[in-house]
Amino acid sequence: MAVERTLSIIKPDATRRNLTGKIIAKFEDAGLRVVASRRIRLSQAEAEAFYGVHKERPFFKDLVQFMISGPVVVQVLEGEGAIQKNRDVMGATNPANAAAGTIRKEFAESIEANSVHGSDAPETAANEIKFFFRDLDIVG
Ligand code: CMP
């Protein structure tokens, strides 16, 4: 399987509860490597642009407000099949449907405050990584 890179965001519900270390340990235990990382506060314009694909969805406004409600940690994760592996480690979007041992099952508060975001496909991963990081910021 090819080595890939994917974008991960540790969301405000998780940074507020001081869970970044526990979440990163889940990525590392699964064989993913953190090759870039920044703790930032998203502006409203940045959150709207990042989640632009969801702008017609009924939850868009609340999602943007939630994502700017506190710091987030944006990261590039690298590894064999990293995009799917990250999604497996995160678990289902709705924590009620997430499998045992996944990040969302263990830590998420709700479908909105679901602790982590991860890219869903190779093209999305490339675009989402570019949204936050220059090539020079990524050290594999
Ligand atoms: P994420 O993987 O970051 O992508 C979009 C986010 O919208 C999703 O995780 C959820 O946190 C949030 N969201 C809120 N409500 C819903 C919903 N009903 N269906 C899907 N995503 C939702």
Backbone and ligand atoms as CSV (ligand in chain L), in Angstrom:
chain,resi,resn,atom,element,x,y,z
A,1,MET,N,N,0.853,-1.212,0.000
A,1,MET,CA,C,0.000,0.000,0.000
A,1,MET,C,C,0.884,1.256,0.000
A,2,ALA,N,N,0.429,2.279,-0.681
A,2,ALA,CA,C,1.257,3.482,-0.835
A,2,ALA,C,C,1.281,4.325,0.446
A,3,VAL,N,N,2.424,5.006,0.633
A,3,VAL,CA,C,2.509,5.971,1.734
A,3,VAL,C,C,1.736,7.219,1.313
A,4,GLU,N,N,0.832,7.668,2.173
A,4,GLU,CA,C,-0.015,8.835,1.902
A,4,GLU,C,C,0.128,9.854,3.026
A,5,ARG,N,N,-0.382,11.048,2.726
A,5,ARG,CA,C,-0.523,12.077,3.763
A,5,ARG,C,C,-1.981,12.505,3.829
A,6,THR,N,N,-2.430,12.824,5.033
A,6,THR,CA,C,-3.806,13.256,5.218
A,6,THR,C,C,-3.850,14.383,6.231
A,7,LEU,N,N,-4.907,15.196,6.164
A,7,LEU,CA,C,-5.037,16.289,7.136
A,7,LEU,C,C,-5.932,15.861,8.301
A,8,SER,N,N,-5.468,16.176,9.496
A,8,SER,CA,C,-6.239,15.923,10.717
A,8,SER,C,C,-6.449,17.244,11.452
A,9,ILE,N,N,-7.633,17.410,12.025
A,9,ILE,CA,C,-7.872,18.550,12.929
A,9,ILE,C,C,-8.378,17.999,14.255
A,10,ILE,N,N,-7.697,18.380,15.337
A,10,ILE,CA,C,-8.215,18.101,16.678
A,10,ILE,C,C,-9.082,19.307,17.034
A,11,LYS,N,N,-10.374,19.056,17.277
A,11,LYS,CA,C,-11.371,20.124,17.339
A,11,LYS,C,C,-11.459,20.772,18.734
A,12,PRO,N,N,-12.186,21.905,18.807
A,12,PRO,CA,C,-12.234,22.662,20.071
A,12,PRO,C,C,-12.747,21.881,21.288
A,13,ASP,N,N,-13.666,20.922,21.077
A,13,ASP,CA,C,-14.142,20.167,22.252
A,13,ASP,C,C,-13.013,19.362,22.873
A,14,ALA,N,N,-12.075,18.906,22.027
A,14,ALA,CA,C,-10.956,18.086,22.522
A,14,ALA,C,C,-9.836,18.951,23.114
A,15,THR,N,N,-9.536,20.090,22.467
A,15,THR,CA,C,-8.490,20.944,23.051
A,15,THR,C,C,-8.961,21.490,24.401
A,16,ARG,N,N,-10.269,21.809,24.497
A,16,ARG,CA,C,-10.823,22.343,25.756
A,16,ARG,C,C,-10.665,21.333,26.895
A,17,ARG,N,N,-10.793,20.040,26.568
A,17,ARG,CA,C,-10.691,19.010,27.612
A,17,ARG,C,C,-9.276,18.450,27.736
A,18,ASN,N,N,-8.300,19.114,27.094
A,18,ASN,CA,C,-6.882,18.737,27.211
A,18,ASN,C,C,-6.630,17.308,26.737
A,19,LEU,N,N,-7.238,16.954,25.598
A,19,LEU,CA,C,-7.149,15.578,25.098
A,19,LEU,C,C,-6.184,15.428,23.921
A,20,THR,N,N,-5.406,16.466,23.607
A,20,THR,CA,C,-4.596,16.369,22.374
A,20,THR,C,C,-3.591,15.217,22.457
A,21,GLY,N,N,-2.957,15.043,23.603
A,21,GLY,CA,C,-1.959,13.973,23.739
A,21,GLY,C,C,-2.578,12.597,23.586
A,22,LYS,N,N,-3.726,12.399,24.212
A,22,LYS,CA,C,-4.397,11.092,24.124
A,22,LYS,C,C,-4.822,10.797,22.680
A,23,ILE,N,N,-5.259,11.836,21.959
A,23,ILE,CA,C,-5.687,11.639,20.570
A,23,ILE,C,C,-4.482,11.363,19.674
A,24,ILE,N,N,-3.407,12.124,19.860
A,24,ILE,CA,C,-2.207,11.897,19.034
A,24,ILE,C,C,-1.659,10.488,19.290
A,25,ALA,N,N,-1.730,10.016,20.538
A,25,ALA,CA,C,-1.265,8.653,20.840
A,25,ALA,C,C,-2.046,7.611,20.032
A,26,LYS,N,N,-3.344,7.847,19.826
A,26,LYS,CA,C,-4.149,6.917,19.017
A,26,LYS,C,C,-3.637,6.875,17.575
A,27,PHE,N,N,-3.295,8.066,17.024
A,27,PHE,CA,C,-2.749,8.096,15.659
A,27,PHE,C,C,-1.426,7.325,15.612
A,28,GLU,N,N,-0.550,7.625,16.557
A,28,GLU,CA,C,0.778,7.001,16.540
A,28,GLU,C,C,0.684,5.490,16.767
A,29,ASP,N,N,-0.202,5.081,17.655
A,29,ASP,CA,C,-0.365,3.636,17.906
A,29,ASP,C,C,-0.848,2.898,16.655
A,30,ALA,N,N,-1.559,3.605,15.783
A,30,ALA,CA,C,-2.065,3.001,14.553
A,30,ALA,C,C,-1.014,3.031,13.442
A,31,GLY,N,N,0.161,3.580,13.708
A,31,GLY,CA,C,1.216,3.609,12.700
A,31,GLY,C,C,1.255,4.891,11.884
A,32,LEU,N,N,0.486,5.887,12.296
A,32,LEU,CA,C,0.530,7.182,11.606
A,32,LEU,C,C,1.580,8.063,12.266
A,33,ARG,N,N,2.261,8.873,11.455
A,33,ARG,CA,C,3.323,9.746,11.958
A,33,ARG,C,C,2.886,11.203,11.789
A,34,VAL,N,N,3.066,12.012,12.818
A,34,VAL,CA,C,2.757,13.443,12.727
A,34,VAL,C,C,3.940,14.125,12.044
A,35,VAL,N,N,3.748,14.596,10.801
A,35,VAL,CA,C,4.857,15.194,10.057
A,35,VAL,C,C,4.728,16.718,9.954
A,36,ALA,N,N,3.637,17.269,10.475
A,36,ALA,CA,C,3.471,18.725,10.617
A,36,ALA,C,C,2.365,18.952,11.635
A,37,SER,N,N,2.498,20.027,12.432
A,37,SER,CA,C,1.498,20.273,13.480
A,37,SER,C,C,1.512,21.739,13.885
A,38,ARG,N,N,0.324,22.315,14.030
A,38,ARG,CA,C,0.195,23.705,14.514
A,38,ARG,C,C,-1.069,23.823,15.348
A,39,ARG,N,N,-0.973,24.531,16.472
A,39,ARG,CA,C,-2.172,24.851,17.260
A,39,ARG,C,C,-2.574,26.267,16.881
A,40,ILE,N,N,-3.808,26.411,16.407
A,40,ILE,CA,C,-4.243,27.712,15.883
A,40,ILE,C,C,-5.670,27.998,16.325
A,41,ARG,N,N,-6.075,29.228,16.107
A,41,ARG,CA,C,-7.488,29.603,16.261
A,41,ARG,C,C,-7.991,29.979,14.893
A,42,LEU,N,N,-8.974,29.280,14.394
A,42,LEU,CA,C,-9.524,29.585,13.071
A,42,LEU,C,C,-10.347,30.863,13.132
A,43,SER,N,N,-10.236,31.688,12.101
A,43,SER,CA,C,-11.162,32.813,11.964
A,43,SER,C,C,-12.466,32.283,11.368
A,44,GLN,N,N,-13.519,33.105,11.436
A,44,GLN,CA,C,-14.795,32.678,10.838
A,44,GLN,C,C,-14.630,32.445,9.336
A,45,ALA,N,N,-13.903,33.350,8.672
A,45,ALA,CA,C,-13.714,33.213,7.217
A,45,ALA,C,C,-12.952,31.926,6.889
A,46,GLU,N,N,-11.954,31.603,7.695
A,46,GLU,CA,C,-11.185,30.361,7.449
A,46,GLU,C,C,-12.060,29.126,7.646
A,47,ALA,N,N,-12.848,29.123,8.742
A,47,ALA,CA,C,-13.707,27.960,9.001
A,47,ALA,C,C,-14.746,27.807,7.885
A,48,GLU,N,N,-15.321,28.930,7.422
A,48,GLU,CA,C,-16.307,28.866,6.337
A,48,GLU,C,C,-15.663,28.349,5.054
A,49,ALA,N,N,-14.434,28.783,4.791
A,49,ALA,CA,C,-13.759,28.334,3.569
A,49,ALA,C,C,-13.388,26.856,3.685
A,50,PHE,N,N,-12.882,26.450,4.834
A,50,PHE,CA,C,-12.460,25.063,4.991
A,50,PHE,C,C,-13.641,24.115,4.803
A,51,TYR,N,N,-14.796,24.474,5.372
A,51,TYR,CA,C,-15.977,23.610,5.304
A,51,TYR,C,C,-16.934,24.051,4.184
A,52,GLY,N,N,-16.411,24.766,3.183
A,52,GLY,CA,C,-17.227,25.296,2.095
A,52,GLY,C,C,-18.102,24.248,1.414
A,53,VAL,N,N,-17.615,23.024,1.337
A,53,VAL,CA,C,-18.377,21.943,0.701
A,53,VAL,C,C,-19.704,21.676,1.418
A,54,HIS,N,N,-19.771,22.077,2.692
A,54,HIS,CA,C,-20.999,21.841,3.479
A,54,HIS,C,C,-21.886,23.086,3.567
A,55,LYS,N,N,-21.608,24.130,2.766
A,55,LYS,CA,C,-22.276,25.413,3.040
A,55,LYS,C,C,-23.792,25.398,2.870
A,56,GLU,N,N,-24.308,24.449,2.103
A,56,GLU,CA,C,-25.772,24.359,1.956
A,56,GLU,C,C,-26.417,23.462,3.021
A,57,ARG,N,N,-25.598,22.826,3.848
A,57,ARG,CA,C,-26.165,21.878,4.826
A,57,ARG,C,C,-26.751,22.640,6.016
A,58,PRO,N,N,-27.795,22.101,6.631
A,58,PRO,CA,C,-28.459,22.817,7.741
A,58,PRO,C,C,-27.540,23.047,8.942
A,59,PHE,N,N,-26.508,22.218,9.094
A,59,PHE,CA,C,-25.632,22.339,10.263
A,59,PHE,C,C,-24.438,23.263,10.029
A,60,PHE,N,N,-24.353,23.883,8.817
A,60,PHE,CA,C,-23.148,24.635,8.460
A,60,PHE,C,C,-22.836,25.776,9.439
A,61,LYS,N,N,-23.856,26.585,9.745
A,61,LYS,CA,C,-23.623,27.749,10.610
A,61,LYS,C,C,-23.127,27.329,11.994
A,62,ASP,N,N,-23.787,26.345,12.556
A,62,ASP,CA,C,-23.396,25.850,13.884
A,62,ASP,C,C,-22.006,25.228,13.844
A,63,LEU,N,N,-21.711,24.515,12.761
A,63,LEU,CA,C,-20.391,23.882,12.629
A,63,LEU,C,C,-19.294,24.952,12.633
A,64,VAL,N,N,-19.507,26.021,11.862
A,64,VAL,CA,C,-18.522,27.107,11.808
A,64,VAL,C,C,-18.371,27.745,13.193
A,65,GLN,N,N,-19.473,28.027,13.860
A,65,GLN,CA,C,-19.401,28.639,15.206
A,65,GLN,C,C,-18.647,27.731,16.168
A,66,PHE,N,N,-18.912,26.441,16.085
A,66,PHE,CA,C,-18.212,25.489,16.947
A,66,PHE,C,C,-16.708,25.485,16.643
A,67,MET,N,N,-16.345,25.476,15.363
A,67,MET,CA,C,-14.926,25.358,15.002
A,67,MET,C,C,-14.113,26.596,15.369
A,68,ILE,N,N,-14.800,27.740,15.574
A,68,ILE,CA,C,-14.066,28.953,15.986
A,68,ILE,C,C,-14.230,29.201,17.491
A,69,SER,N,N,-14.819,28.262,18.206
A,69,SER,CA,C,-15.100,28.469,19.640
A,69,SER,C,C,-13.887,28.240,20.532
A,70,GLY,N,N,-12.800,27.747,19.972
A,70,GLY,CA,C,-11.596,27.506,20.765
A,70,GLY,C,C,-10.477,27.058,19.853
A,71,PRO,N,N,-9.292,26.829,20.412
A,71,PRO,CA,C,-8.166,26.414,19.575
A,71,PRO,C,C,-8.383,25.041,18.942
A,72,VAL,N,N,-7.748,24.860,17.804
A,72,VAL,CA,C,-7.705,23.546,17.150
A,72,VAL,C,C,-6.244,23.202,16.890
A,73,VAL,N,N,-5.976,21.913,16.705
A,73,VAL,CA,C,-4.629,21.487,16.321
A,73,VAL,C,C,-4.734,20.872,14.928
A,74,VAL,N,N,-4.093,21.540,13.952
A,74,VAL,CA,C,-4.098,21.016,12.582
A,74,VAL,C,C,-2.809,20.245,12.373
A,75,GLN,N,N,-2.934,19.072,11.760
A,75,GLN,CA,C,-1.766,18.206,11.615
A,75,GLN,C,C,-1.781,17.507,10.266
A,76,VAL,N,N,-0.592,17.184,9.771
A,76,VAL,CA,C,-0.468,16.277,8.639
A,76,VAL,C,C,-0.008,14.937,9.196
A,77,LEU,N,N,-0.755,13.894,8.871
A,77,LEU,CA,C,-0.403,12.537,9.286
A,77,LEU,C,C,0.087,11.774,8.062
A,78,GLU,N,N,1.150,10.996,8.253
A,78,GLU,CA,C,1.733,10.248,7.141
A,78,GLU,C,C,1.799,8.771,7.499
A,79,GLY,N,N,1.589,7.927,6.512
A,79,GLY,CA,C,1.726,6.489,6.724
A,79,GLY,C,C,1.133,5.717,5.566
A,80,GLU,N,N,1.314,4.412,5.588
A,80,GLU,CA,C,0.728,3.554,4.556
A,80,GLU,C,C,-0.796,3.649,4.636
A,81,GLY,N,N,-1.425,3.997,3.537
A,81,GLY,CA,C,-2.882,4.105,3.507
A,81,GLY,C,C,-3.400,5.071,4.552
A,82,ALA,N,N,-2.687,6.192,4.737
A,82,ALA,CA,C,-2.973,7.101,5.869
A,82,ALA,C,C,-4.401,7.661,5.856
A,83,ILE,N,N,-4.977,7.865,4.670
A,83,ILE,CA,C,-6.301,8.503,4.615
A,83,ILE,C,C,-7.348,7.579,5.250
A,84,GLN,N,N,-7.364,6.317,4.813
A,84,GLN,CA,C,-8.347,5.375,5.364
A,84,GLN,C,C,-7.993,5.006,6.811
A,85,LYS,N,N,-6.675,4.852,7.065
A,85,LYS,CA,C,-6.259,4.477,8.423
A,85,LYS,C,C,-6.715,5.537,9.435
A,86,ASN,N,N,-6.538,6.802,9.062
A,86,ASN,CA,C,-6.974,7.877,9.956
A,86,ASN,C,C,-8.479,7.807,10.185
A,87,ARG,N,N,-9.235,7.531,9.115
A,87,ARG,CA,C,-10.689,7.457,9.256
A,87,ARG,C,C,-11.096,6.273,10.137
A,88,ASP,N,N,-10.342,5.183,10.018
A,88,ASP,CA,C,-10.624,4.018,10.879
A,88,ASP,C,C,-10.368,4.363,12.349
A,89,VAL,N,N,-9.271,5.073,12.610
A,89,VAL,CA,C,-8.923,5.423,13.995
A,89,VAL,C,C,-9.927,6.438,14.562
A,90,MET,N,N,-10.426,7.350,13.692
A,90,MET,CA,C,-11.395,8.351,14.159
A,90,MET,C,C,-12.735,7.708,14.515
A,91,GLY,N,N,-13.198,6.774,13.692
A,91,GLY,CA,C,-14.527,6.190,13.881
A,91,GLY,C,C,-15.592,7.016,13.172
A,92,ALA,N,N,-16.834,6.546,13.234
A,92,ALA,CA,C,-17.941,7.190,12.515
A,92,ALA,C,C,-18.151,8.630,12.972
A,93,THR,N,N,-18.641,9.471,12.032
A,93,THR,CA,C,-18.884,10.893,12.317
A,93,THR,C,C,-19.727,11.074,13.577
A,94,ASN,N,N,-20.798,10.282,13.670
A,94,ASN,CA,C,-21.658,10.339,14.854
A,94,ASN,C,C,-21.113,9.351,15.902
A,95,PRO,N,N,-20.688,9.863,17.052
A,95,PRO,CA,C,-20.086,8.955,18.044
A,95,PRO,C,C,-21.015,7.823,18.462
A,96,ALA,N,N,-22.326,8.029,18.303
A,96,ALA,CA,C,-23.282,6.963,18.653
A,96,ALA,C,C,-23.081,5.739,17.763
A,97,ASN,N,N,-22.519,5.972,16.551
A,97,ASN,CA,C,-22.303,4.858,15.613
A,97,ASN,C,C,-20.844,4.413,15.545
A,98,ALA,N,N,-19.977,5.014,16.344
A,98,ALA,CA,C,-18.537,4.741,16.238
A,98,ALA,C,C,-18.179,3.427,16.943
A,99,ALA,N,N,-17.212,2.717,16.358
A,99,ALA,CA,C,-16.793,1.425,16.910
A,99,ALA,C,C,-15.971,1.613,18.183
A,100,ALA,N,N,-15.984,0.589,19.013
A,100,ALA,CA,C,-15.200,0.608,20.260
A,100,ALA,C,C,-13.733,0.852,19.952
A,101,GLY,N,N,-13.090,1.648,20.787
A,101,GLY,CA,C,-11.651,1.894,20.644
A,101,GLY,C,C,-11.320,3.066,19.742
A,102,THR,N,N,-12.316,3.578,18.989
A,102,THR,CA,C,-12.039,4.710,18.105
A,102,THR,C,C,-12.033,6.020,18.915
A,103,ILE,N,N,-11.422,7.038,18.318
A,103,ILE,CA,C,-11.328,8.345,18.988
A,103,ILE,C,C,-12.714,8.888,19.292
A,104,ARG,N,N,-13.595,8.838,18.294
A,104,ARG,CA,C,-14.917,9.440,18.502
A,104,ARG,C,C,-15.735,8.653,19.522
A,105,LYS,N,N,-15.580,7.326,19.544
A,105,LYS,CA,C,-16.310,6.542,20.548
A,105,LYS,C,C,-15.831,6.929,21.957
A,106,GLU,N,N,-14.501,7.084,22.089
A,106,GLU,CA,C,-13.956,7.334,23.431
A,106,GLU,C,C,-14.109,8.780,23.882
A,107,PHE,N,N,-14.025,9.723,22.924
A,107,PHE,CA,C,-13.892,11.125,23.339
A,107,PHE,C,C,-14.988,12.068,22.848
A,108,ALA,N,N,-15.654,11.751,21.730
A,108,ALA,CA,C,-16.571,12.749,21.146
A,108,ALA,C,C,-17.773,12.992,22.050
A,109,GLU,N,N,-18.247,14.238,22.015
A,109,GLU,CA,C,-19.404,14.623,22.831
A,109,GLU,C,C,-20.720,14.521,22.047
A,110,SER,N,N,-20.643,14.740,20.711
A,110,SER,CA,C,-21.851,14.747,19.875
A,110,SER,C,C,-21.413,14.687,18.413
A,111,ILE,N,N,-22.377,14.628,17.506
A,111,ILE,CA,C,-22.031,14.590,16.069
A,111,ILE,C,C,-21.299,15.867,15.660
A,112,GLU,N,N,-21.599,16.995,16.308
A,112,GLU,CA,C,-20.885,18.246,15.999
A,112,GLU,C,C,-19.554,18.303,16.748
A,113,ALA,N,N,-19.596,18.140,18.057
A,113,ALA,CA,C,-18.372,18.193,18.870
A,113,ALA,C,C,-17.765,16.794,18.872
A,114,ASN,N,N,-17.264,16.393,17.671
A,114,ASN,CA,C,-16.823,14.999,17.527
A,114,ASN,C,C,-15.302,14.860,17.516
A,115,SER,N,N,-14.622,15.812,18.140
A,115,SER,CA,C,-13.202,15.728,18.549
A,115,SER,C,C,-12.167,15.791,17.433
A,116,VAL,N,N,-12.472,15.209,16.261
A,116,VAL,CA,C,-11.467,15.190,15.190
A,116,VAL,C,C,-12.117,15.312,13.818
A,117,HIS,N,N,-11.356,15.862,12.891
A,117,HIS,CA,C,-11.707,15.843,11.464
A,117,HIS,C,C,-10.591,15.125,10.734
A,118,GLY,N,N,-10.922,14.409,9.671
A,118,GLY,CA,C,-9.901,13.802,8.812
A,118,GLY,C,C,-10.338,13.848,7.364
A,119,SER,N,N,-9.385,14.056,6.459
A,119,SER,CA,C,-9.695,14.108,5.019
A,119,SER,C,C,-10.332,12.791,4.588
A,120,ASP,N,N,-11.256,12.882,3.577
A,120,ASP,CA,C,-11.994,11.679,3.205
A,120,ASP,C,C,-11.530,11.015,1.911
A,121,ALA,N,N,-10.587,11.634,1.174
A,121,ALA,CA,C,-10.144,11.064,-0.106
A,121,ALA,C,C,-8.825,11.746,-0.511
A,122,PRO,N,N,-8.087,11.135,-1.456
A,122,PRO,CA,C,-6.769,11.705,-1.818
A,122,PRO,C,C,-6.822,13.164,-2.270
A,123,GLU,N,N,-7.809,13.514,-3.120
A,123,GLU,CA,C,-7.856,14.896,-3.609
A,123,GLU,C,C,-8.190,15.867,-2.473
A,124,THR,N,N,-9.129,15.463,-1.627
A,124,THR,CA,C,-9.475,16.309,-0.472
A,124,THR,C,C,-8.259,16.467,0.440
A,125,ALA,N,N,-7.543,15.376,0.648
A,125,ALA,CA,C,-6.372,15.438,1.534
A,125,ALA,C,C,-5.359,16.447,0.994
A,126,ALA,N,N,-5.079,16.388,-0.304
A,126,ALA,CA,C,-4.099,17.314,-0.894
A,126,ALA,C,C,-4.567,18.760,-0.710
A,127,ASN,N,N,-5.846,19.012,-0.970
A,127,ASN,CA,C,-6.368,20.388,-0.847
A,127,ASN,C,C,-6.385,20.844,0.606
A,128,GLU,N,N,-6.790,19.969,1.525
A,128,GLU,CA,C,-6.876,20.353,2.934
A,128,GLU,C,C,-5.483,20.574,3.534
A,129,ILE,N,N,-4.506,19.772,3.114
A,129,ILE,CA,C,-3.131,19.984,3.602
A,129,ILE,C,C,-2.633,21.356,3.125
A,130,LYS,N,N,-2.893,21.660,1.843
A,130,LYS,CA,C,-2.463,22.948,1.267
A,130,LYS,C,C,-3.144,24.128,1.958
A,131,PHE,N,N,-4.335,23.904,2.461
A,131,PHE,CA,C,-5.083,24.976,3.136
A,131,PHE,C,C,-4.302,25.481,4.348
A,132,PHE,N,N,-3.583,24.587,5.042
A,132,PHE,CA,C,-2.920,24.958,6.298
A,132,PHE,C,C,-1.399,24.961,6.249
A,133,PHE,N,N,-0.790,24.220,5.325
A,133,PHE,CA,C,0.665,24.027,5.392
A,133,PHE,C,C,1.337,24.277,4.047
A,134,ARG,N,N,2.543,24.885,4.125
A,134,ARG,CA,C,3.413,24.956,2.951
A,134,ARG,C,C,4.222,23.656,2.888
A,135,ASP,N,N,4.719,23.296,1.730
A,135,ASP,CA,C,5.536,22.077,1.620
A,135,ASP,C,C,6.686,22.094,2.627
A,136,LEU,N,N,7.274,23.295,2.818
A,136,LEU,CA,C,8.439,23.411,3.714
A,136,LEU,C,C,8.107,23.112,5.177
A,137,ASP,N,N,6.813,23.233,5.539
A,137,ASP,CA,C,6.385,22.997,6.933
A,137,ASP,C,C,6.238,21.520,7.245
A,138,ILE,N,N,6.287,20.688,6.214
A,138,ILE,CA,C,6.008,19.242,6.395
A,138,ILE,C,C,7.337,18.501,6.368
A,139,VAL,N,N,7.640,17.867,7.498
A,139,VAL,CA,C,8.950,17.200,7.629
A,139,VAL,C,C,8.706,15.717,7.902
A,140,GLY,N,N,8.889,14.892,6.882
A,140,GLY,CA,C,8.603,13.468,7.016
A,140,GLY,C,C,9.785,12.673,7.556
L,1,CMP,P1,P,-16.176,16.500,9.964
L,1,CMP,O1,O,-15.543,15.192,9.627
L,1,CMP,O2,O,-15.287,17.571,10.491
L,1,CMP,O3,O,-16.938,17.066,8.671
L,1,CMP,C1,C,-18.060,17.925,8.762
L,1,CMP,C2,C,-18.567,18.062,10.150
L,1,CMP,O4,O,-19.885,18.557,10.300
L,1,CMP,C3,C,-18.616,16.700,10.814
L,1,CMP,O5,O,-17.322,16.216,11.053
L,1,CMP,C4,C,-19.443,16.987,12.042
L,1,CMP,O6,O,-18.670,17.433,13.134
L,1,CMP,C5,C,-20.315,18.167,11.611
L,1,CMP,N1,N,-21.735,17.843,11.620
L,1,CMP,C6,C,-22.662,18.421,12.397
L,1,CMP,N2,N,-23.861,17.895,12.160
L,1,CMP,C7,C,-23.713,16.956,11.207
L,1,CMP,C8,C,-24.606,16.067,10.540
L,1,CMP,N3,N,-25.898,16.037,10.811
L,1,CMP,N4,N,-24.095,15.222,9.613
L,1,CMP,C9,C,-22.769,15.248,9.304
L,1,CMP,N5,N,-21.863,16.080,9.914
L,1,CMP,C10,C,-22.344,16.919,10.855
